[in-house]
Amino acid sequence: MAHGGIKTSSGDYIDASWELKIAVEELGPEADPITLRVNGDVHIGGVILQLVEKIEIKKNWSDHGLWWEQKNRWVLKTNWTLDKYGIQADARLLFTPQHKSLRLQLPNLKTVKLKASFSCPVFSSIIGICKILDIRHPEELSLLKPLDDPNQRRKKKERDSEPEEEVVDLESLTPSRGTQSNDPVQTSGLDT
């Protein structure tokens, strides 16, 4: 649903449409945001459809969503309109994947690399991670972002003498969105 708007002879628009700029993570941080002409009645699904058509990159965009930077929240309800969300021309939106890579250090000090959902509540993401790792009680697990890199404080000589940390790559396994399943995902090489 493209909104062209009504133009005057000077090139100004005289209808209720306005320009919405959306940055696309796949195009890189230096790329200009994609500009769409919309009005407040357009639903989020229509905005995403216009955006994907304008990007012109053939790929599966189903895991992508809109992140609203100023409000620090995901815009995921595709049937809601821009007016219902309160999105206006000054909104800074980012079209980005909802599942991203995460390095996770387990209580046994093993490190795993997996994909986690950044678009659902933290506890739902933890439930998905626990399903992948076959941890029975997700309420006993939490996520903590390290304050700083401990390797930065060590001297170079100490870092060179230490063995390389082994990372188990589980990125091909994507957690479900908090749904319960009876068959746990079996992983090998993890002593949790």
C-alpha positions as CSV (number, residue, x, y, z in Angstrom):
1,M,0.0,0.0,0.0
2,A,2.0,2.9,-1.3
3,H,1.0,6.4,-0.3
4,G,2.1,8.9,-2.9
5,G,0.4,11.8,-1.4
6,I,-1.0,14.9,-3.2
7,K,1.6,17.3,-4.4
8,T,1.3,21.0,-5.1
9,S,3.1,22.7,-8.0
10,S,6.0,23.5,-5.6
11,G,6.4,19.8,-4.7
12,D,5.0,20.0,-1.2
13,Y,2.5,17.4,0.1
14,I,-0.9,18.7,1.1
15,D,-2.4,15.4,2.5
16,A,-1.9,13.8,5.9
17,S,1.0,11.7,4.7
18,W,4.5,12.1,6.1
19,E,8.0,10.6,5.7
20,L,9.1,7.8,8.0
21,K,12.8,6.9,8.0
22,I,13.8,3.4,9.0
23,A,17.4,2.2,9.4
24,V,18.1,-1.4,8.2
25,E,20.7,-3.3,10.1
26,E,21.6,-5.5,7.1
27,L,22.6,-2.5,5.1
28,G,25.2,-1.5,7.7
29,P,25.5,1.4,10.1
30,E,26.8,3.8,7.5
31,A,23.9,3.3,5.1
32,D,21.2,5.9,4.8
33,P,17.8,5.0,6.3
34,I,15.0,3.9,4.0
35,T,12.4,6.7,3.6
36,L,8.7,5.7,3.3
37,R,5.8,8.0,2.7
38,V,3.0,6.9,5.1
39,N,0.1,8.2,7.1
40,G,-1.1,7.3,10.6
41,D,-3.7,4.8,9.3
42,V,-1.0,2.4,7.9
43,H,-0.6,-0.8,10.0
44,I,2.9,-2.0,11.0
45,G,2.6,-5.0,8.6
46,G,2.1,-2.6,5.7
47,V,5.1,-0.5,6.8
48,I,7.3,-3.7,6.9
49,L,5.9,-4.8,3.5
50,Q,6.7,-1.4,1.9
51,L,10.2,-1.5,3.6
52,V,11.1,-5.0,2.3
53,E,9.9,-4.0,-1.2
54,K,12.1,-0.9,-1.1
55,I,15.2,-2.7,0.2
56,E,15.2,-5.0,-2.9
57,I,17.3,-7.7,-1.2
58,K,15.8,-11.2,-1.8
59,K,16.0,-13.0,1.6
60,N,13.8,-14.4,4.3
61,W,12.8,-11.3,6.4
62,S,10.4,-13.2,8.7
63,D,12.7,-13.0,11.8
64,H,13.0,-9.2,11.5
65,G,11.1,-6.7,13.4
66,L,11.0,-2.9,14.1
67,W,12.9,-1.7,17.1
68,W,11.9,1.8,18.3
69,E,15.0,3.4,19.7
70,Q,13.5,6.3,21.6
71,K,10.9,4.1,23.4
72,N,13.4,1.2,23.8
73,R,10.8,-1.3,22.7
74,W,9.8,-3.6,19.9
75,V,7.0,-2.7,17.5
76,L,5.7,-6.3,16.8
77,K,1.9,-6.0,16.6
78,T,1.6,-6.0,12.8
79,N,-2.1,-5.2,12.9
80,W,-1.7,-2.0,14.9
81,T,-1.5,1.3,13.1
82,L,1.3,3.9,13.4
83,D,-1.2,6.1,15.2
84,K,-2.0,3.4,17.8
85,Y,1.7,3.0,18.6
86,G,2.2,6.8,18.6
87,I,4.8,6.6,15.9
88,Q,5.4,9.9,14.1
89,A,7.9,11.3,11.6
90,D,10.6,11.9,14.3
91,A,10.6,8.2,15.4
92,R,14.0,6.4,15.0
93,L,13.1,2.9,13.9
94,L,15.6,0.0,13.2
95,F,14.6,-3.0,11.1
96,T,16.7,-5.8,12.7
97,P,16.6,-9.5,13.5
98,Q,14.7,-10.5,16.6
99,H,17.0,-13.5,17.3
100,K,20.7,-12.6,17.7
101,S,23.9,-14.4,18.7
102,L,24.7,-14.6,22.3
103,R,27.8,-15.9,24.1
104,L,26.7,-17.5,27.3
105,Q,28.9,-18.7,30.1
106,L,27.3,-21.5,32.0
107,P,27.7,-22.1,35.8
108,N,30.3,-24.9,35.0
109,L,32.3,-22.1,33.2
110,K,31.8,-23.6,29.7
111,T,30.9,-21.1,27.1
112,V,28.2,-21.7,24.4
113,K,27.3,-19.5,21.5
114,L,23.6,-19.6,20.6
115,K,20.8,-17.5,19.2
116,A,18.4,-15.9,21.7
117,S,15.2,-13.9,21.2
118,F,15.7,-10.2,22.0
119,S,12.1,-9.3,21.2
120,C,10.3,-11.2,24.0
121,P,10.5,-10.8,27.8
122,V,13.8,-11.9,29.4
123,F,12.3,-14.8,31.2
124,S,10.7,-16.1,28.0
125,S,14.2,-16.0,26.4
126,I,15.7,-17.8,29.4
127,I,13.0,-20.5,29.0
128,G,14.0,-21.0,25.3
129,I,17.7,-21.1,26.2
130,C,17.1,-23.6,29.0
131,K,15.2,-25.8,26.5
132,I,18.2,-25.8,24.1
133,L,20.6,-26.6,27.0
134,D,18.2,-29.1,28.6
135,I,18.1,-27.2,31.9
136,R,15.0,-28.2,33.8
137,H,14.4,-25.2,36.0
138,P,14.7,-22.0,34.1
139,E,13.7,-19.9,37.2
140,E,17.2,-20.7,38.5
141,L,19.0,-19.2,35.6
142,S,19.5,-15.5,34.8
143,L,21.4,-13.4,32.3
144,L,24.1,-11.0,33.4
145,K,26.0,-8.7,31.1
146,P,29.7,-8.5,32.2
147,L,30.7,-5.0,33.4
148,D,34.0,-5.1,31.4
149,D,36.3,-7.5,29.6
150,P,38.5,-9.3,32.2
151,N,41.1,-9.8,29.5
152,Q,41.7,-6.1,29.2
153,R,43.1,-5.9,32.8
154,R,45.6,-8.7,32.3
155,K,49.0,-8.2,31.0
156,K,49.7,-9.4,27.4
157,K,52.1,-12.0,28.6
158,E,49.5,-13.6,30.9
159,R,46.9,-13.6,28.0
160,D,49.3,-15.3,25.6
161,S,50.1,-18.1,28.1
162,E,46.5,-19.0,28.8
163,P,44.8,-21.6,26.5
164,E,42.1,-20.4,24.1
165,E,38.6,-20.7,25.6
166,E,36.5,-23.4,24.0
167,V,33.2,-22.2,22.7
168,V,30.4,-24.7,21.9
169,D,28.5,-23.3,18.9
170,L,24.7,-23.9,19.1
171,E,23.6,-21.1,16.8
172,S,21.8,-23.4,14.5
173,L,19.3,-24.1,17.3
174,T,16.8,-21.3,17.7
175,P,14.7,-21.3,20.9
176,S,11.0,-21.2,20.5
177,R,9.0,-18.3,21.9
178,G,8.3,-19.6,25.3
179,T,6.1,-22.5,24.1
180,Q,6.2,-25.8,26.0
181,S,7.3,-28.9,24.2
182,N,7.6,-32.5,25.4
183,D,10.8,-33.4,23.6
184,P,13.9,-31.5,24.8
185,V,16.6,-30.7,22.4
186,Q,19.5,-33.1,22.9
187,T,22.9,-31.5,22.9
188,S,26.2,-33.3,23.2
189,G,29.4,-32.1,24.9
190,L,27.7,-30.1,27.6
191,D,28.0,-31.1,31.2
192,T,25.5,-28.8,32.9
